[in-house]
Amino acid sequence: MTSPTASAASAASPARALQIAYSPCPNDTFTFDAWAHGRVPGAPDLDVTFADIDLTNGMAERGEFDVLKVSYAVLPWVLDEYALLPCGGALGRGCGPLVLTKEAGADLTGRTVAVPSERSTAYLLFRLWAADVVPGGVGEVVVMPFHEIMPAVRDGKVDAGLVIHEARFTYQDYGLHCLADMGEHWESTTGLPIPLGAIIAKRSLGGEVLQLLAESIRRSVRMAWDDPETSRPYVLEHSQEMDPSVADQHIGLYVNEFTADLGPDGYAAVRGLLTRAAAEGLVPPLDRNALRFV
C-alpha cells in the first residue's frame, strides 16, 4: 500500500529529471550522494552537472538549470527567477575564507590580491574585512581560477590570495602564511555563522515541487550522516585527487546543522551579509521578502 507521504511526493514530482549543477567538492557530493543515486524515496530524478561555483553563479544569472549550488553573494541578481531553498547549502563557524601571503604580517594597502570570483561570498567577506582593517584600501583585484591562487602567491605573481574550502588545510604546504581569517572577522563583528554557498531552485517549478526538493535534500544529507561510508566512493571520485583525510575534514567543517535547515541564525546570517554588502555598494539591495521560500 502506498503511504500518504509517497503519494504526495509522486503528485508533486516533475515528470522529467531535474537539471542540477553543484560542485565536485566533498560537501556537495556528500550531501547529494543519496539523492543523485536514486536512494531517496519519492525524490525527483536528477540530471547532475559538476561545475565550480564561479561557473554555477553565471549559470544562475542566465537561468540555465532547475537547481543550482551558488554563492550567497549572487542572490541579489537571481532571486526574481530562483528561490533560496532552506537547506543543502554551506554555512558554519570557523570555516571562512582566508587571505594568504608569502610573508607573515604583510600590509595589503595598494597591493594586488587574487580572488576566485567577484560574485562570490568569499569576495564580499573580503571586501567587508578590508573596509574595516585596510584603511588605504587594497590595490588591484585579479580574478583567477581557485587552484592557481596559492601557487601565484608562492611565486610572487600576486601579493595575496583569497582562498576557500580545503585550502585552509593545505596552504602551509605552499609555504604561505594566513594574514587574516574572513570568517573570524565576520563572526566577531556579527556573532552569526558564515554564509558561503546556497541551493536555489526555479520558482517556476511551483511551491509543491520546491517543498519536495527541500525535503529530498534533508533526507539525502541525513542518509549520508547515518551511513557516511556509502557516500565515500562518490566523494573521492570527484574530489580532484584530494587526500581522503582532507576530504573528511572538509565534510566535517561544511556539512552541519545548517545544511539540514538554515533556521533563524542561518537566515539572519544571509540577510546580514547581503545588507552589509549593499551598504558598501557591492550588491543591489534585496527586497524585504526576497529570501522567502514559498
C-alpha positions as CSV (number, residue, x, y, z in Angstrom):
1,M,0.0,0.0,0.0
2,T,1.3,3.4,-0.9
3,S,1.8,5.8,2.0
4,P,0.2,9.3,2.0
5,T,3.7,10.8,2.0
6,A,4.8,8.8,-1.0
7,S,1.6,9.7,-2.8
8,A,2.0,13.4,-2.1
9,A,5.6,13.2,-3.3
10,S,4.6,11.4,-6.5
11,A,1.9,14.1,-7.2
12,A,4.4,16.9,-6.7
13,S,7.3,15.3,-8.6
14,P,8.1,16.7,-12.0
15,A,7.7,14.4,-15.0
16,R,11.3,14.9,-16.1
17,A,14.7,14.7,-14.5
18,L,15.6,18.0,-12.9
19,Q,18.8,19.6,-14.2
20,I,21.0,20.3,-11.2
21,A,24.6,21.7,-11.0
22,Y,26.7,21.6,-8.0
23,S,30.5,21.5,-7.3
24,P,32.7,18.4,-7.1
25,C,33.7,19.5,-3.6
26,P,33.2,16.8,-0.9
27,N,30.5,18.8,1.0
28,D,28.3,18.8,-2.1
29,T,28.9,15.2,-3.2
30,F,28.4,14.0,0.4
31,T,25.1,16.0,0.7
32,F,23.7,14.9,-2.7
33,D,25.0,11.3,-2.9
34,A,21.9,9.5,-1.8
35,W,19.6,11.7,-4.0
36,A,21.8,11.6,-7.1
37,H,21.9,7.8,-6.9
38,G,18.2,7.3,-6.5
39,R,18.2,6.2,-2.9
40,V,15.8,8.9,-1.6
41,P,12.3,7.6,-1.7
42,G,9.9,9.9,-3.6
43,A,12.6,12.3,-4.7
44,P,12.7,13.6,-8.3
45,D,15.3,12.2,-10.7
46,L,18.3,14.3,-11.2
47,D,20.5,15.1,-14.2
48,V,23.7,16.2,-12.5
49,T,26.3,18.5,-13.9
50,F,29.5,19.3,-11.9
51,A,30.8,22.9,-12.1
52,D,32.8,25.1,-9.8
53,I,30.8,27.8,-8.0
54,D,32.1,30.7,-10.2
55,L,30.5,28.8,-13.1
56,T,27.3,28.0,-11.4
57,N,26.9,31.7,-10.4
58,G,26.9,32.5,-14.1
59,M,24.5,29.7,-14.9
60,A,22.1,31.1,-12.3
61,E,22.3,34.6,-13.8
62,R,21.4,33.1,-17.2
63,G,18.7,30.8,-15.8
64,E,20.2,27.7,-17.2
65,F,19.4,25.0,-14.6
66,D,16.5,24.0,-12.5
67,V,18.6,23.7,-9.3
68,L,22.0,25.1,-8.5
69,K,24.6,25.5,-5.8
70,V,25.7,29.1,-5.9
71,S,27.4,31.8,-3.7
72,Y,25.1,33.7,-1.4
73,A,26.7,36.7,-3.0
74,V,24.9,36.1,-6.3
75,L,21.4,36.0,-4.7
76,P,20.5,39.7,-5.3
77,W,20.9,39.1,-9.1
78,V,18.9,35.9,-9.3
79,L,16.0,35.8,-6.8
80,D,13.4,37.0,-9.2
81,E,13.8,33.7,-11.0
82,Y,15.1,31.4,-8.3
83,A,14.0,30.7,-4.7
84,L,16.5,30.1,-1.9
85,L,16.0,26.6,-0.5
86,P,16.2,26.4,3.3
87,C,18.7,23.6,3.3
88,G,21.6,22.0,1.3
89,G,24.0,24.9,1.4
90,A,27.1,25.7,3.3
91,L,27.1,27.9,6.4
92,G,29.1,27.4,9.6
93,R,31.5,28.6,12.1
94,G,35.3,28.5,11.9
95,C,35.1,27.8,8.2
96,G,35.6,31.2,6.5
97,P,37.8,32.2,3.6
98,L,41.5,33.0,4.3
99,V,43.7,35.8,3.0
100,L,47.2,34.3,2.4
101,T,50.5,36.0,1.8
102,K,54.1,34.9,1.3
103,E,55.4,37.0,4.2
104,A,53.7,37.0,7.6
105,G,52.0,40.2,8.6
106,A,52.1,41.8,5.2
107,D,50.4,45.2,4.6
108,L,47.9,44.9,1.8
109,T,47.5,48.6,1.2
110,G,47.6,49.2,-2.5
111,R,48.7,45.5,-3.1
112,T,47.4,43.0,-5.7
113,V,45.1,40.3,-4.4
114,A,43.9,37.3,-6.3
115,V,40.3,36.1,-5.8
116,P,38.4,33.2,-7.2
117,S,35.4,35.3,-8.2
118,E,34.0,38.8,-7.8
119,R,30.5,37.3,-7.4
120,S,31.4,35.1,-4.5
121,T,30.6,35.2,-0.8
122,A,34.3,35.0,-0.1
123,Y,34.8,38.2,-2.1
124,L,32.1,40.0,-0.2
125,L,33.5,38.9,3.2
126,F,37.0,40.0,2.0
127,R,35.7,43.5,0.9
128,L,33.9,43.9,4.2
129,W,37.1,42.9,6.1
130,A,39.3,45.2,4.0
131,A,36.9,48.1,4.6
132,D,37.5,47.7,8.3
133,V,41.2,46.8,8.5
134,V,42.9,48.1,5.4
135,P,42.3,51.9,5.7
136,G,44.2,52.8,2.5
137,G,42.4,50.1,0.5
138,V,43.8,47.2,-1.4
139,G,45.1,47.7,-4.9
140,E,44.2,45.6,-8.0
141,V,41.9,42.6,-7.6
142,V,42.7,39.8,-10.0
143,V,40.2,37.0,-10.7
144,M,42.0,33.7,-11.0
145,P,40.9,30.0,-11.0
146,F,40.9,28.8,-7.5
147,H,43.6,26.1,-8.0
148,E,46.0,28.7,-9.4
149,I,45.8,31.2,-6.4
150,M,48.2,29.6,-3.9
151,P,50.9,28.9,-6.5
152,A,50.6,32.5,-7.7
153,V,51.1,33.9,-4.2
154,R,54.0,31.5,-3.6
155,D,55.7,32.5,-6.9
156,G,55.2,36.2,-6.2
157,K,52.8,36.8,-9.1
158,V,50.3,38.4,-6.7
159,D,50.8,39.9,-3.2
160,A,48.0,38.0,-1.6
161,G,45.3,35.4,-2.4
162,L,41.8,34.8,-1.1
163,V,41.2,31.1,-0.7
164,I,38.3,28.9,0.3
165,H,37.4,25.3,1.3
166,E,40.2,22.8,1.6
167,A,42.9,25.4,1.1
168,R,42.6,26.1,4.9
169,F,44.1,22.7,5.4
170,T,46.8,22.8,2.8
171,Y,48.2,26.4,2.4
172,Q,51.2,25.7,4.6
173,D,52.3,23.1,2.0
174,Y,52.9,26.1,-0.2
175,G,55.0,28.0,2.4
176,L,52.3,30.6,2.8
177,H,51.0,32.5,5.9
178,C,47.4,33.2,6.9
179,L,47.2,37.0,7.1
180,A,43.5,37.0,8.2
181,D,40.6,34.7,8.5
182,M,37.5,36.3,7.0
183,G,35.2,34.0,9.0
184,E,36.8,35.1,12.3
185,H,36.3,38.7,11.4
186,W,32.6,38.1,10.3
187,E,31.8,36.1,13.5
188,S,33.5,38.6,15.8
189,T,31.6,41.5,14.3
190,T,28.2,39.9,13.9
191,G,28.0,36.8,16.1
192,L,26.5,35.0,13.2
193,P,27.5,31.9,11.2
194,I,29.4,32.4,8.0
195,P,27.2,32.1,4.9
196,L,29.1,30.6,2.0
197,G,27.1,28.5,-0.5
198,A,23.3,28.3,-1.2
199,I,21.0,25.9,-3.0
200,I,18.5,27.7,-5.3
201,A,15.7,26.3,-7.5
202,K,13.5,27.9,-10.1
203,R,10.3,29.4,-8.8
204,S,8.5,28.2,-11.9
205,L,8.7,24.6,-10.6
206,G,5.9,25.6,-8.2
207,G,5.5,25.5,-4.5
208,E,4.8,21.8,-4.1
209,V,7.9,20.8,-6.1
210,L,10.1,23.3,-4.1
211,Q,8.9,21.8,-0.9
212,L,9.7,18.3,-2.3
213,L,13.2,19.4,-3.2
214,A,13.9,20.7,0.2
215,E,12.7,17.5,1.8
216,S,14.7,15.4,-0.6
217,I,17.9,17.4,0.3
218,R,17.2,16.9,4.0
219,R,16.7,13.2,3.6
220,S,19.8,12.8,1.4
221,V,22.1,14.5,3.9
222,R,20.6,12.6,6.8
223,M,21.2,9.4,5.0
224,A,24.8,10.4,4.4
225,W,25.2,11.2,8.1
226,D,23.7,7.8,9.1
227,D,25.9,5.9,6.7
228,P,28.9,8.0,5.6
229,E,30.8,5.1,4.1
230,T,28.1,4.7,1.4
231,S,28.9,8.2,0.0
232,R,32.6,7.8,0.2
233,P,33.2,6.4,-3.4
234,Y,31.2,9.3,-4.9
235,V,33.0,11.9,-2.7
236,L,36.5,10.6,-3.6
237,E,35.7,10.1,-7.3
238,H,35.1,13.8,-7.7
239,S,37.4,15.4,-5.1
240,Q,40.2,16.1,-7.6
241,E,42.8,13.7,-6.0
242,M,42.2,15.2,-2.6
243,D,43.7,13.2,0.3
244,P,40.8,11.3,1.9
245,S,41.6,12.7,5.3
246,V,41.3,16.2,3.9
247,A,38.0,15.3,2.3
248,D,36.8,14.1,5.7
249,Q,37.9,17.4,7.3
250,H,36.1,19.3,4.5
251,I,32.8,17.4,5.1
252,G,33.1,17.8,8.9
253,L,33.5,21.6,8.5
254,Y,31.0,22.4,5.8
255,V,28.2,19.8,6.3
256,N,26.4,20.7,9.6
257,E,23.1,21.6,11.1
258,F,22.7,24.5,8.7
259,T,22.9,22.0,5.8
260,A,19.7,20.3,7.1
261,D,18.0,23.6,7.9
262,L,19.1,27.2,7.7
263,G,17.0,28.1,10.7
264,P,16.7,31.6,12.2
265,D,20.5,32.1,12.6
266,G,21.1,31.0,9.0
267,Y,18.6,33.4,7.6
268,A,19.9,36.2,9.8
269,A,23.5,35.5,8.5
270,V,22.3,35.7,4.9
271,R,20.4,38.9,5.4
272,G,23.2,40.4,7.4
273,L,25.8,39.6,4.7
274,L,23.7,41.0,1.9
275,T,22.5,44.1,3.8
276,R,26.1,45.0,4.7
277,A,27.3,44.3,1.2
278,A,24.6,46.5,-0.2
279,A,25.5,49.3,2.2
280,E,29.1,49.1,0.8
281,G,27.7,49.2,-2.8
282,L,28.9,45.7,-3.6
283,V,25.5,44.2,-4.4
284,P,22.0,45.6,-5.2
285,P,19.7,45.9,-2.2
286,L,17.3,43.0,-1.5
287,D,13.6,43.3,-1.4
288,R,12.4,42.5,2.2
289,N,10.6,39.3,1.0
290,A,13.3,38.1,-1.4
291,L,14.5,35.3,0.8
292,R,11.0,33.8,1.3
293,F,10.9,30.2,0.3
294,V,7.3,29.5,-0.7
